[in-house]
C-alpha cells in the first residue's frame, strides 16, 4: 500500500492558476516590470513541477470618469479568482474584496504613492479604503510588491505590517543594453519622458541649453505627441531599439519629476546604455540615483552647470549586475 501511494503521488499533476490583471494604453516601464514579474512567477512554479494556467489580461484603455472606474472595479472583482492574482494598485481593492475569505493569494504591485496624484474625491476614498483594510485586517494571503527599498519602508509604515511588503527590483537584460553603449556622443540632451509629472522649470532649462548649442528632446510613447518646438522636440520612436540608440548617443538624461516616483525605469535604462543621469533626490528615483552614483541636484541651475562643464560619473559594475534579470530567483524565493 505504501509503494502504491508513493507511486501515485509521484505522477500526480499539481495545478495552479496565475493571473495578471492590469490596464493602460501603453507598455510603460511599470507594465514591463509587472509583466516580467508575472512571467518569472509562472516560470518558478513550472520549475517546481506545477502545471501552470497563466492568464495575462490587460484592459488597453485609459479610464478617467467615475463610471469608467466603477466598471473597472467590478471587472477586476469578477476576474480575480486565480490561485495567485497579480494586480496593479488601482485593481487591488476589488481583487482583495473578492478574496478576503479565501486561500487565494493577491499580489498587489504598487510602484509608488503620492497623495497629490490622487486628485479626484473618488480616488482619495478608494485609497483610504484600501489602506484601511490592509492596516486593520491581518490577511495572510495579501502581499504588496514594490520595486524600491524606499517604498518597502513607506508601505510597511503605512499599513503597519512589515511582513506584508516585499521587494522585487526592476531587473534588466544588462547584456542587451550594453550593446548600445557608444563613445560617439552628440551635443544632445534627453529631457526624459514627455509627461505632466515633469517639473515645469525643465522648459526654461531646455531654452538655456538650446542657446548654448545643445539639442534637447523628450521621448514619448504616443505617436501623435511627436513634434518640434522652438527649444526642444518630442520624439516617438518606431522601435525600442531606436529609443535606446538615441538615448545612448545623448550626453545626459534628465529626471526632474514633481511626484514621488517608484523607480524611473527610463533613468535606469539610460545608465545601462552609458548615458549619465541628472535628477532630483525624490523617493525611488533618489534611491536609484544614489545607488548608481548619478548626479543629484536641487535646481535646474545645478543641472545646467554639470551639463556645460560636461562632468560625468563612474557607474560601478556592481550596481549594473545587482539589477540583472538573472537575479530574479533570489527575490522570488522570498515571495513563493
C-alpha positions in Angstrom: 0.0 0.0 0.0 2.9 2.4 0.8 4.5 1.7 -2.5 1.3 2.3 -4.4 0.7 5.6 -2.5 4.2 6.9 -3.3 3.8 5.8 -6.9 0.5 7.7 -7.2 2.0 10.8 -5.6 4.9 10.8 -8.0 2.6 11.0 -11.0 0.0 13.4 -9.5 0.0 16.6 -11.5 -0.1 19.7 -9.3 -2.1 22.5 -10.9 -2.0 26.3 -10.2 -3.7 29.2 -11.9 -1.8 32.5 -12.0 -3.5 35.7 -13.4 -2.1 39.2 -14.0 -4.7 42.0 -14.3 -3.8 45.5 -15.5 -5.0 48.4 -17.5 -3.5 51.2 -19.6 -2.9 52.3 -23.2 0.9 51.9 -23.4 3.7 49.5 -22.5 5.1 51.7 -19.8 8.1 50.9 -17.5 5.6 49.9 -14.9 3.9 47.5 -17.3 7.2 45.9 -18.3 8.1 45.4 -14.6 4.7 43.8 -13.9 4.8 41.5 -16.9 8.3 40.4 -16.1 7.3 39.6 -12.5 4.3 37.6 -13.8 6.4 35.7 -16.3 9.0 34.8 -13.6 6.5 33.7 -11.0 4.9 31.4 -13.6 8.4 30.1 -14.6 9.2 29.5 -11.0 6.1 27.3 -10.4 6.8 25.3 -13.6 10.3 24.6 -12.2 8.5 23.2 -9.1 6.6 20.8 -11.5 3.3 22.6 -11.4 1.0 22.7 -14.4 0.5 26.5 -14.6 -2.6 28.0 -16.1 -1.3 31.5 -16.9 -3.5 34.4 -17.9 -2.3 37.9 -18.6 -5.3 40.2 -19.0 -4.9 43.9 -19.8 -7.6 46.4 -20.5 -6.0 48.6 -23.2 -7.8 51.7 -22.3 -7.4 54.9 -20.3 -10.1 55.1 -17.5 -10.9 58.6 -16.4 -14.5 59.1 -15.4 -16.2 57.9 -12.2 -18.4 55.4 -14.1 -15.4 54.1 -16.1 -13.5 53.4 -12.8 -16.7 51.8 -11.4 -16.7 49.4 -14.4 -13.0 48.7 -13.9 -13.7 47.9 -10.2 -16.4 45.3 -10.9 -14.3 43.9 -13.8 -11.4 43.2 -11.5 -13.7 41.8 -8.8 -15.0 39.3 -11.3 -11.7 38.3 -12.8 -9.6 37.9 -9.7 -10.3 34.3 -8.9 -7.0 32.6 -9.7 -4.8 30.8 -7.1 -2.4 33.8 -7.4 -3.7 37.1 -8.6 -1.1 39.7 -9.6 -2.8 43.1 -9.8 -1.9 46.8 -10.0 -2.9 49.2 -7.2 -6.0 50.5 -9.0 -7.3 47.0 -9.2 -6.2 46.0 -5.7 -9.3 46.8 -3.7 -11.8 44.8 -5.8 -9.4 41.9 -6.0 -8.8 42.0 -2.3 -12.5 42.0 -1.5 -13.1 39.1 -3.8 -10.5 37.0 -1.9 -10.9 38.2 1.7 -12.1 34.9 3.0 -10.3 32.5 0.6 -6.9 30.9 0.4 -6.2 32.6 -3.0 -3.3 35.0 -3.0 -3.4 38.6 -4.1 -0.1 40.2 -5.0 -0.5 44.0 -5.2 2.2 45.5 -7.5 2.4 49.1 -6.0 5.1 51.2 -7.6 4.6 54.4 -5.7 2.0 56.5 -3.8 1.7 60.3 -3.9 -1.5 61.8 -2.5 -1.1 64.7 -4.9 -1.6 62.2 -7.8 -5.0 61.0 -6.4 -6.8 64.3 -7.2 -10.4 63.1 -7.5 -12.6 62.6 -4.4 -13.5 59.1 -5.6 -9.8 58.1 -5.9 -9.0 59.5 -2.5 -11.8 57.4 -1.0 -10.6 54.4 -2.9 -7.0 54.6 -1.4 -8.4 55.4 2.0 -10.4 52.2 2.0 -7.6 50.1 0.6 -5.1 51.3 3.2 -7.7 50.8 5.9 -8.3 47.1 5.0 -4.6 46.4 4.7 -3.9 48.1 8.0 -6.7 46.6 10.1 -7.0 43.1 8.7 -4.3 40.5 9.3 -4.6 38.8 5.9 -2.0 36.1 5.2 -2.9 35.8 1.5 -2.2 39.5 0.7 1.2 40.9 -0.3 2.4 44.2 -1.6 5.3 44.0 -4.1 7.3 47.1 -4.8 10.5 48.0 -6.7 12.4 50.2 -4.3 13.5 49.9 -0.7 12.2 53.4 -0.2 8.7 52.1 -0.9 9.1 49.0 1.1 9.7 51.2 4.2 6.9 53.6 3.1 4.2 50.9 2.7 5.4 49.0 5.7 4.8 52.1 7.9 1.6 53.0 6.1 -0.1 49.7 6.8 1.9 48.8 9.9 2.7 45.3 8.6 6.4 45.0 7.5 6.0 41.3 6.6 3.2 42.2 4.1 5.6 44.2 1.8 8.1 42.6 -0.4 10.9 44.0 -2.5 11.3 42.9 -6.2 13.6 45.3 -8.0 13.5 46.4 -11.6 15.6 43.8 -13.4 17.1 44.1 -16.9 18.9 42.2 -19.6 22.1 44.1 -18.9 24.0 42.4 -21.7 21.4 43.6 -24.2 21.6 47.2 -23.1 25.4 47.2 -23.1 25.3 46.6 -26.9 24.0 50.2 -27.3 26.9 51.9 -25.5 28.9 54.2 -27.7 31.6 56.9 -27.4 30.0 58.8 -30.3 28.0 61.3 -28.3 26.0 64.1 -29.9 25.5 67.5 -28.3 22.1 66.2 -27.3 20.2 66.1 -24.0 17.4 63.6 -23.3 14.9 65.6 -21.2 13.2 62.4 -20.1 9.7 61.2 -20.8 7.1 63.7 -22.0 4.6 63.7 -19.1 2.7 66.2 -16.9 4.6 64.9 -13.9 7.7 66.8 -15.0 8.8 69.9 -13.2 7.8 72.8 -15.4 11.2 74.5 -14.9 12.7 71.9 -17.3 11.4 74.1 -20.2 13.5 77.0 -19.0 16.5 74.7 -18.8 15.8 73.5 -22.3 15.8 77.1 -23.5 19.1 77.8 -21.9 20.6 74.6 -23.3 19.3 75.5 -26.8 21.1 78.9 -26.7 24.3 77.1 -25.6 24.3 74.8 -28.7 22.5 71.7 -27.3 19.7 69.8 -29.0 17.0 68.7 -26.4 14.3 66.2 -26.8 11.6 64.4 -24.8 10.7 60.8 -25.6 7.0 59.8 -25.9 5.0 56.6 -26.2 2.3 58.4 -28.2 3.0 59.0 -31.9 0.5 61.9 -32.0 2.6 63.9 -29.5 5.7 63.9 -31.7 6.5 67.5 -32.8 9.3 70.1 -33.0 9.1 73.1 -30.6 11.4 76.1 -30.5 13.8 74.8 -27.9 13.1 71.1 -27.8 11.4 68.3 -29.7 9.2 65.4 -28.7 10.2 62.1 -30.3 8.2 59.0 -30.8 10.4 56.0 -31.8 9.5 53.3 -34.2 11.1 50.6 -32.1 12.5 50.2 -28.6 16.0 49.8 -30.1 15.7 53.2 -31.8 14.8 54.7 -28.5 17.8 53.2 -26.7 20.2 54.1 -29.5 19.1 57.8 -29.4 19.5 57.9 -25.6 22.9 56.2 -25.8 24.1 58.9 -28.2 23.0 61.7 -25.8 25.3 63.4 -23.3 22.8 63.2 -20.4 19.3 62.1 -19.5 17.3 64.3 -17.1 14.9 63.0 -14.4 13.0 66.0 -12.9 9.7 64.8 -11.6 7.3 66.7 -9.3 5.9 63.4 -7.9 7.4 60.8 -5.7 8.3 58.2 -8.3 8.5 54.4 -8.0 11.9 54.0 -9.6 12.1 55.7 -13.0 12.9 52.9 -15.4 13.9 55.3 -18.1 16.7 56.7 -16.0 17.9 53.2 -15.2 17.9 52.3 -18.9 19.9 55.5 -19.6 22.6 54.3 -17.1 22.7 50.9 -18.7 23.3 52.3 -22.2 26.1 54.5 -20.9 24.4 57.9 -20.6 24.8 59.9 -17.3 21.6 60.8 -15.4 20.9 64.0 -13.6 17.8 64.1 -11.3 16.1 65.1 -8.1 16.6 63.1 -4.9 12.9 62.0 -4.7 11.6 58.7 -3.4 12.5 55.7 -5.5 14.2 57.9 -8.1 16.5 59.3 -5.4 17.4 55.7 -4.3 18.3 54.9 -7.9 20.5 58.0 -8.3 22.3 57.3 -5.0 23.0 53.6 -5.8 24.2 54.3 -9.3 26.4 57.2 -8.3 24.4 59.5 -10.6 24.1 63.3 -10.3 21.7 64.6 -7.7 20.7 68.2 -7.9 18.3 70.6 -6.2 17.8 73.0 -9.1 17.9 73.4 -12.8 20.9 75.8 -12.5 22.9 73.0 -10.8 22.0 70.7 -13.7 22.9 73.3 -16.2 26.4 73.7 -14.7 27.0 69.9 -14.9 26.0 69.8 -18.5 28.0 72.8 -19.6 31.1 71.5 -17.8 30.4 68.0 -19.3 31.0 66.3 -16.0 30.5 62.6 -16.0 30.3 60.0 -13.2 31.6 56.4 -12.9 28.9 53.8 -12.5 30.3 50.7 -10.8 29.7 47.3 -12.3 28.4 46.0 -9.0 25.4 48.3 -9.5 24.8 47.1 -13.0 25.0 43.4 -12.1 22.8 43.7 -9.0 19.9 44.6 -11.3 20.4 41.9 -13.9 17.5 39.7 -14.7 19.4 36.6 -13.6 18.9 37.7 -10.0 15.1 37.2 -10.2 15.1 33.8 -8.5 16.8 35.3 -5.4 14.0 37.7 -4.9 11.2 35.3 -5.9 12.4 32.8 -3.3 11.1 35.2 -0.6 7.7 35.5 -2.3 6.9 31.9 -3.2 
